[in-house]
Structures are given as C-alpha cells and as structure tokens.
Amino acid sequence: MFEITFMQGTAWIIYLAGIVFVLTRISFNQFRQNKKLQHLVLGSSVSVFGLWLFRVGIEPGLDVHFLWLTAMTLLLGLRWALISGFCTLLVSTVAGYDSWAMFGINGVLGISIPIVISYLIYNFSFHKLPRHFFMYVFVCAFLAGAAMIAVKMLLLSGYYYADGIYSGDTIYDSYLLLIPLLLMSEGMLNGWTMTILVIYKPTWVYTFYDKHYLHGK
C-alpha cells in the first residue's frame, strides 16, 4: 500500500467527494442516449491523456505538459469536463504516469480548480463582456488557458513547498521559472482548438451559441 501524507489524504477525500457530487447532478440517461455526448466526453479524455504523455521535468512531480483543460471545459461544459478530467487522471495514474499518493492533489489542484477557473472566466465573459466571436476565442479560450496553467503550477508549487517535498529554491528553479514559457503555448493551443471547433463543428461546443456570438455581428 502506498504511503500518503495528511495533505494528500485530505485531497483524496475532497476530490472523490467532489466527483460524487458532480455525478449526482448529471443525467446518465442522457449520456446513454446521446451518442454525440459519449463521443465528445470519451474523445476529450483520450485527447487530453495523449497530450499529458508528452511531459518534461527535472524532479519527480515537477514536470510540465500541455493541459488542454480550458478547451475541454468550453467543449463539454463544467460538469462533464470534471468527469472527463477524472477519467483522464485515473487512466494516467493506472498507467503509471502519475502516482496514487498524488491522485487527490492532482485531481483538486491540477484538474478541478483549473476547470472551474476556466468556466468562471467563460461565465464572466458571457455576462459582462461583449458577445463576439473574437471575444469568445481570445478571452474564454486563449486568456483562460494561459491563466489556467499558471494557476495550476502555482498551486502545485505551494503544495510541494507546504508538504515539505521540495525546497523553495528547487521549486522556483525547476518549475516556476517555466511558467512564462508555457503561458503563450497553452493559450495558443486552447485558442486554436476552439477557433477550429466553432468554425467547423459549432454544434459540438456546449458553450458556443451562434445567436449570441455571430448573428448580427
């Protein structure tokens, strides 16, 4: 049995409780009957898992890779994005790319919070900013993607320091210094993904509505 710290155990409880809460608020009948939703949820999980395979890092745990969670949130909506992210993390952990001790931490700090932040930025943009195609792509996808990866790396850095796993100098030199290099890349990945989707497959995107972003513009 793997050993976990108090913070890791607490994160396990919080993450699994959150997933159970989300599961009680989605319709499995809808999922069984809606083939398009099945393909989108499963396809998103597979796509994100594929991106997560390409990771680099010096110290264990302090590795970086594309997340693509903002695009997944815009594509699926908040609840299904959280479920899809859980499936991706579960497969990644079972396959040995992530540790079971870190499952809760990765779920809360690396998936759930970035997805919620991405959805909150989308909500803010939808209700407070002009509803325009370029506003959707730039704010909801590009800026949200960049902000999401920065928040994820800052939160994980704080955890590694608070739990005494790495020193502040090690975290800064091996992890935090990479944030500026990843902001543009992650933002562009999410921005281009959503640009292509809303142009060629707008009916796939849960958060995009032609009548709000295109008609009359």
PyMOL commands that set and color helices and strands:
alter all, ss='L'
color gray80, all
select helices_A, chain A and resi 6-23+28-33+35-52+69-76+78-94+103-128+133-162+168-174+176-200+202-204+210-213
alter helices_A, ss='H'
color red, helices_A
select strands_A, chain A and resi 56-57+63-64
alter strands_A, ss='S'
color yellow, strands_A
deselect
rebuild
show_as cartoon
